[in-house]
């Protein structure tokens, strides 16, 4: 993010951000925090019907005000 935006971005975690969520949902988020959220690129490609963008490409689109990735349309 810092490279794309040209400024330092720091991670911050707010302890109470989840508020009052069901225990099962909290357990799921805790699992993802510790183990990550793995996926299959073939499955993602099939769901999207196209090649998925990289995180960097998506952040670049957001930075230029083009979150859908349509390019410059005047």
Secondary structure by P-SEA (a helix, b strand, c coil): ccccccbbbbbbbcccccccccaaaaaaaaaaacccbbbbaaaaaaaaccccccaaaaaaaaaacccccccccc
